[in-house]
């Protein structure tokens, strides 16, 4: 396999995982509120098309299945992490010194009892 194929496959999987991770974040573009995943998702489609056109359908299908498998592993890892027990701080509940950090990030997990 060429380094170009590996680079394109790695970029595809990275874009896929990043788009799925930041899909819950909202951004404002030109006065329109959009999900942040909408910025990266088109790049994964373009990379998928490049994989199909340059290296063929079989190679592209393997990379797409690789991305799906990585996405499943990411979901399992995030579900089994110890932070799912509501140890993520809510916005505004942090100390005075860390207000800058907490104001830029919102909790990504809900704190519902499991």
Protein Blocks (a to p, Z undefined) as FASTA:
>chain_A
ZZklmmmmmmmmmmmmmmmmmmmpccdeehiacdfklmmmmmmmmmmmmmmmmnojklmm
mmmmmmmmmmmmmmmmmmmpmklnopaccehiacfklmmmmmmpccfbdcbdZZ
